[in-house]
Each structure stands twice: as structure tokens, then as C-alpha cells.
Amino acid sequence: MSHSHSRLRRRAGLAAVVTVGLAGLTACSPSDGSTDDADEASAPKNVIYMIGDGMGYNHLSATNLYESGQTRYQLDGEADPETLEEQPGDAVQTYEEWDHYALSTFPAGGEYDPEAAWSSHDWVQSGATDSAAAGTAMATGEKTENGVLGLDADGESVENLSERAVATGRSAGVVSSVPFSHATPAAWAAHDESRENYHAIASEMIDSDLDVIFGAGHPHYDDDSQQVDDADYSYISEEDYQRLSEGETDFTFTDEDADFSAYADGEDVPERAFGLARAASTLQQARSAEGDQPYAAEANDVVDLTTMSEAALNVLGQNEEGFHLMVEGGAIDWAGHANETGRDIEETQSFNDAVDAVVDWVEAESSWEETMVVVTADHETGYLAGSEDDPGFSPMTGEADQMPDAAWYSEDHTNQVVPFFVRGAGAETFGEEVVGTDPVRGDYLDNTVVADVLMDDLWATEG
């Protein structure tokens, strides 16, 4: 079955969701006051797809509370979609002023139920996607089973957005704050039946047409960015590490912070770059220093997500035909699994800083008329909410520079809808892709939507 036909099939099933118009409806309509796009859809030269792994509305709320003492998206009331409303509040992050939708995240075989989502805490914690299935849907437009990368539900390899970018003459790259061969960055390059096959995934990524691969997973450093005596080749094989570090691939390899900074400053920018941050698993979240408050523990001296993103943009931006870049704030998810509120805020702020850097790059080196930027999540992790959330919903509270009064209700993923923000060339097309209306979050899209819009329409190829 063709990609476009499967898209129509998905739409037919999802469109059956009954639209509910309630006082709690708060999602912004397209062109909500901040975008300056043309009246008609235009194909973006560049697409920058930014994913806060595990970053639900609640994670954004907690971070905004910490930064400003106020936030939006919080809930108050019984578990009843007929009466539940979002609490008012102002935008804190730049991207909150962009076009806004909710995003459904289910893997193959699942379907979002707006009524059940706000009636049952148990339902929210059942049948959730993992990052492999979500990443595959986001990168390819095809649903698959949990744990699977780049294969559809029938086990067939499917084209991803990196491959489509290359097919249209563009460049492609991935950046992550967790190991480069982890599920989300791998979804933009690899095709494997198991996300746990890190060595095979790393090899496929190294031998792919990607022009940028930046992430953690360094075999010679620990989570405190300290060199170790015994190398840990969990995320890359010794053979592949040697190939890269000894210059036996087409990539310019670096693990030096100074090189990342130079690329970010536009100095000595290579045509293709593989950057391995000097951290075993995450840039900061897994560091051993103790401290519940954000930044109470001294940070690692290692490259940050902002610098890697800026560097990647300068490498990819050399292609006059354009590019696709996926940037993942991957350790938001790791903090959510660990129920670490302080580290979660750190990681969300790091991701937000990277978004701000991307916005600056677009406005300095490109324009909103030729570049699309998406800011979203692949799923929510940890069921973060107010401290009196059971059996109803209670808002988190707090003041600026203080830990919010919040609680975690899970150590795993949930199937809540997550935020989706978009600005730039082609952003207006998403208003035509709404598949349902959530009684609290408003109009929502399916997580296949970006790949669908690009592959079927804006970056379509012949045949």
C-alpha cells in the first residue's frame, strides 16, 4: 500500500473522534498572532524538527513556573472532561506564541480517546508509545510497534525524512543530548527490528547519507565527563569508533568541545561532521553530583545542546538546496523516568535554549519564509502533575527560582497528548491536518503529521 493511501486510511479512522466544544478548549488556531507566513502553502527549503523527548504539557508548565512563577496548560477539577479546564497564564517560551496544536502519540494498533484521557488516570498510563515507535511515526509517517525503528507494522522498511531530504537534494542531520544511536535520533536514519541493537544502528547511521551526527554515547568517558580506564562500547562498537576516530569515514570526527564551538561560530566548518560529546549517556542528566534543586549540582564541563545545534546548522546550511535537522532534548525523558523534578527542569531549559538558538539562526542566516521549525514531543514521561492530583487534577504551584509543588504519578510513558508548535514556511498546512478535538487541549494532530505533510505534499517526489 502506498504511503499516501495509508495516510488516508489513518485519517478515516481518526476522524471518527467526536469533536467536543467546551469552555476548556484552549489550543490556538493556525496563525495565532506570531507567524508571518504567506497566505498560500509554500514548501520549506529547510525543516528543523525539535523534539523534547518525554516533554508533555506538564514538563513545560513546571519549567515555566520555575522561570517565571506562572504558567498555562495546568488543570484544576475532577476527572471529568465535561468540566475540566486549563488554567490561564501567559507564554514564557518564545515558541508558545507560534501556531499551537496538541499531538496524539499512539503506536500501531492504538488510538487516542479524548474522553477517556480526562476521565481515567489508569487509561492515560495504558498502551503508551515508546520512543522508537514514536520516532518512526514522526520520521516516516508510518505507525509501528514499540521497540521498532524505521519499519512499518508489517516489518517493511520505510523512507524517513532524512532520506527524503537527500532525495530532494538537501542535506540531513541529527543532534541529541543522549547517545546518538538511541531511539529518537536513530529513527531519522536506521531501519531495525529492535532499538536495542545499538551497534547495528550506529553502523547504519555512520554509513548513511546523514551529513551531521552529534550526540553522547562516548565509550571513553563516564557520565561526569571523566575519562575512564576501561572503554564502554555500549552505544557504538569498537570497530566503528576506530573507523570514525582514525578518519576512515567521510565524516570529520571530533569529540573536542572547542571544535563544536568553532563550528557553532562558523569557523573551519566541515562538509560532514560526526561529533561525539564526552559523556557516556547524557550530557548532564546522569551526572553523579547530588542535588534536588535545578543546578544545585555542578554541571559537567561538556558541550551543550545549544552549541551542538548551532554547529549542526552551520554544517548543513552550506547546502544551497536546504536541509532537514532533527534536534532532540533526549534527557527530559531520562529525568522523567527517574522522577527527578530538578533535572527535568534543567533538561527542559536546555532544550528551550536550543530552540532559542535555532530561532536566532533562522532570523540571521535564513528566514521564516524559507524555513519551518517544529517544537514538540514524542510522548509524555512520568505523569508529572500537581501534588494533589488523585483522583482529580490539581495545578502545580510555585514561584520563580523555586521548585514547583508537583508530583510524579508514573515512572514510564503516558499516552497524554503533547504540545506541538510550528512556525515558518508551510506551517499553515497543519490546520488542514487536524484529526480530532480534545476537550481540554483543543485540536490535535497525529504524530505522523510532519512526515505526511512533507513527503506527500511539500517535499513530494515523482513516482
N, C-alpha and C positions, 0 to 999 in steps of 0.2 A: 504494500500500500504506500502511495506517495506521501511525502511529508505534508503537503497541503491537504490531502484527504484526511490524514489522521488529525490535523488541526480542526477540520470541520466536524469530525466525529467527536472530539473533545468538547467543542463548543456546544454541540447539540445536547450532550449530557449535562454540562454545567449550566446551560441557560435555563434549565428546568427549575433552578432555585427561585423561590418566590421572593420578589422584591418587597421589602418591608420599609415603609417610611415612618420613622419615629422621631421624637424630639432629640434622641441621642445621635442622630446622623450628623457626622462632623467632617467626613472626608471632603477635601477640596475638589471642586470641579476643575477640568482642564483649564490651563492658562489662568491660574489663580493669582493674578496680580504681579507675578515676578518675571515670567518668561517673556522674551521679546522675539519669538519665533515668527516666521512668515505665516500668512493665512493658510497656505496650502502646504501639504506634507512635502518635506524635502529630505533627500537621502543624505545622512550624515557622512562626511568624509572620515571622521574619527568617532569611535564609540569607546567610552571609558565606563566600565561596569564595576561599581564599587559595592562590595558585599561585606557587611558586618556579620560574620558567622555567629548565629545564635542571638542576634540583636533584635529582640522584639520591641514593641512599643514601650514596654516596662523598663527595658535597659536604657533606652533613650530618656525616659522620664527620670530615672534615678540619676543619670549623669547631669541632666539639665537642672534638677534640684540641687545637686552638689555645686554646680557652677553659678546658679542664679537665685536659688531659693524658691523658684516657681517652675511650673511646667504645665503642659497639656497632656492629653491622652489618658489621664488617670480615671479610675472608675469608682463609683460610690453607689451602693444599694444591694438589694437582694439579687440572687442569681436568677434573674428574670429579664429576658430580652425585651419585654414589653415596656419596662420602666427604667432599665439601666441606662445611664447617661455618662458621657465623658465629662470630666471637669474642665472648666475654661482655663485658658492660660495663653501666654504669648510664646512665639517662637524664640528659641535660644540659638539653634544652629542655623547657618545660612541656608542649608538645603530644605529646612522646614517651610520656607516661603515658596518652594517650587511646586509644580503640579504634584498632587498627592493622591495616591490610591492605597488601598490595602492589597495584600498579596496572599493568595492561598498556596500552601506548600506541600500538599499531599503527594506521596509516591504513587506508582501504578497501583490501581485497584482501590484507591481511596478517593473520597470526595468530601469537600468542606460542607458542613451543615451549620448555617448561621444561627439557627435556633438552639441547637444542641450545644454550640460553643459557649453560649452565655447562660445555659440552664444547668450544666453539669460540669463540675471540676474534673470528674473522672473521665468524661468524654474528651476533654481537652488533652488528657495525658494518654490517650489510646491511639495507636496506629500512626504515630508521627513519622515523618521522613527522617532519614539521616542525611549527612552532607553529600554523600556520593549520589544518591538518587536525586536530591535537590539540585546539586551541581550539574548533573547530567541534564535534567529538565531545563535548567536555566541556560546551559551552554548549547544544547542541541534542539530544544523544543519537543523532546520526546520523553515521556514518562518511563520510569524503570523501577526495578525492585531495589530495596535498601541494600547497600553494600556494593552495587554495581556501578561501573564507570564507563560512560561512552557507548553503552549497548542498550538497545531498547528492551522492552519487556519480553520479546521473543529471542533475545540474545544476539541480535544483529547489530553490527557496528553502525553508528550513525554519525553524520557530519557535525562538527562543533563550530562555534563562531570563530575560533582561531583559524580553522581550516577554510571557512568561508571568506574570512578576511584575506587570506593568502590567495585564494582562488580569484578574488576581485582585484588583485594587485597590491593589496595593503600588507602591512606588517602586523605582527601579533605578539603579545607578551602576557606574562602573569607575574604578579607580585604578591607575597604573603608574609605575614608575621609568624607563621608556623612553618613546618617543613614543606619545602616546595613540592614534594611528592605526595602530600596529604590530599584528601579527597577533593576539596574545592578547587585548588589550582590544577590538580590532575584532570578534573572534568573538562578543562579547556584544552586538553592535549592528548589524553590517554584513552584507551579502549580496553578494559579489563574486567573480567568477571568478579574480581574481588579488590576492593580498595586496600586490602592488607598486603597485596603483592607489591610492596614498595620498591623493590629492586627492579622488577619488570617495568613498573610505572615510570621510575626515574629514567631507565634506559630509553623508553619510548619518548619521553619528554626531551631528553638530550638529543635524540635522533630525529625529532620532529622539525617542522618549519618555524617554530617559535623563534623570535629574534631576541626576546628578553625572558629570562627566568631568574627571579630574585626570591629568596626565602631563607628560612632557617633549615636546620637538619644537618649541621656541620659535624662530621664524625670525630673531629679532633678537639671539640670544645664542649664544656658542660653547660648547664642551664644558668650558670653565673658568668658565662662567657670567659671561663678559665680553661686553659689548655690542659688536656688530660694525657696521662701516660699510655693508656690503652684505648685505641680508637674504637668508636661505636658506629658500626656501619648499618644502623637500623633503617635509615631512610634512603641510602644510596649504597651501592656495592663498592667494595674497594677498587674493583676494576674500573668502574665508571668514574669514581673520584680521581683515580690516577689519570684517566683519559682527559678529564677536564683540567686538572691542576698542572699537567705536563704539556698542555697545549695541543692535544691530539684531536681536538674537535674544532668546528668552525667558530666556536664561541671565544670571545675574550673573557677569560676566567679571572675572578677576583674574590677574595674574602677580606679585603682591606677596607676599613671604614673610610680611609682617605680617598680611595677610588670611587666609592659610592658618592661621596661628597663632591668629588671633581666632576663626575658625570652630571650630578644634580646642578652644578654650577655651569654646565655647558663646556667643560674642559676635557680635551682628549676623549671625546665620546666615541666609542667603537660602533661598528655597524651591527654587531650582535654581541650580547653580553649575558654571561651567566655569573650571578653574584650569590655567594653562599655566606650569609651572615654568620658570625662567630658565636653561634648559640645552638645547643643540641636540639631543642624542641620549639621554644618560643623566644621571641626577642626579650620579653620582660616577665610575662605572667608566671612562669615556672621558676623564677629565681628563688633562692632559698631563704633570703632575708625575711624576717618576720615583721608583721605589722598589719593591723586590720584596716587602718585608715589609708586612703589613697596616698601613695608616695611617702608613707611613714618608713618604708624600707628603701634603702638606697638603690637606685636603678643601676642596671648593668651598663657598662660602657660599651655599647654596641650600636650599630646603625639602627635608625628608627624607620618606621613605615613611611613617614613623610619623605625622608631623603631617598628611600628606595623608589617611591612613586615618582618623585621629580626626576630621578636618574632614568627611570624607565621611559618617561615621557620624552626626554631628550634623545634617547636612543631611537625610539620608534618614530618620533617626529621628523626624523631625517627622510622618511619616505614621503615623497610629494603626493603619492596616491592616497595616503591616510593609513590608519591603523585601528586595531582593537586591543585594548588593555583591560585585563581583569585585575583589580586590586582587592585583596582580602584582608580584613581585620580578623584574622582567624582565631586569636586567643580570647576574644569576647566569649566564644563558645567554651573554651577551656575553663575560664573563670566561672561561667555559668554551671558547668558540670561540678565544679568544686564548691559552688555556693559561696564564692568569695566576692562580697559586695565591693570592697575596696579595689581589688584587682579588676573587677568588671568595669568599674568607673574609669580606672586607668586605661584599660584597653579600648573602651568606647571613646574616650577623649583622644587617644592616639589615632583611632580611625577617623574621628571628626577632623583632627588636624590634617590628616592626609587628604580628606575631602577639600578642605580649605586650600591646600596647596594645589590640588588639581584645578579648582576654580581659578586661582591666580594664574596657572599655566594657560588655561583656556583663554583668559582675557588678555594675557600678554603675548602669547605665541600663536593663538588660533582665534576663534570667535565662537559665539553661540550659534551663529548662522551655519557653521560647518561641523560643529562637534556636539554630540549628545553625551550627557553624563547621567547615569542612573545610580542612585544610592538606595540600597535595600538590604535585605537579609535572606538567608536561605531557609531559616526556621527560627523559632524561639527556643532558648535553652534555660532550664532551671525554674520556670514558672515564678518569676520574680513579681512580687505584688506588695500591697500594704500588709502591715503586720497583723491586722485583724481580718484577714481575708476569708476565713472559712466560718460559716457556709456561704456568705455573700461576697461582696467585693468592697474593699476599703482602699482609700488613696494612700500612697506613700506621702510622708510629710518630712519637712526638713528646712534648713536654712543654708545659705551659701557657705561653702567651705566646711560643712559639717556632714557627717554620714547621714543619709536619709533613714528614716524609720521604715524599714522594709523587711520582708521575709521571703525565703525561698520555699517553694512547695513541691519541688522535684529536683532530682539530680540528672535529669535526662531532657530530651527534646519534648516539645509540646506541638500540637497542631493548631495553635492560635494563628490567625492571620498576622502578618508582619508588615511594617511600613514600606512603601515604595514611593520614592521621589524621583522626578525626572525633569531635566531642563535641556533645552538646546534643539538642534536640528532634528526634526522628525518627532519631537515629543508630543505634538498634537495628535499623533496617530493612536496613542494609547487610550484616548477617550472612546474609540470605536471598539476596544477590546474588552470592555467590562463584561464579566460573566455572571455577576450577581451583586446583591446589595446586602451588606452586613448591617444588622440593626444598630450597632454601636460604631463601627469603623467606617461605614459607608460603602461606596462602590469598590468592588475588589476585582483584581485580575488573577489569572492563573500564573504559576511560576514559569510556564513555558513562553510567556508573552514576548519577552525581548527577542529571543531566538526566532519566534514566529514572525514578528514584525520585520526583522532584518532579513531572514532567509527567504520568506515568502514574498516580501514586498520591497523594502528599501535597499537591500543588498542581494536581490534575486539574481540568479544566473540563468542562462538559457538551458533548456532541457529538463 
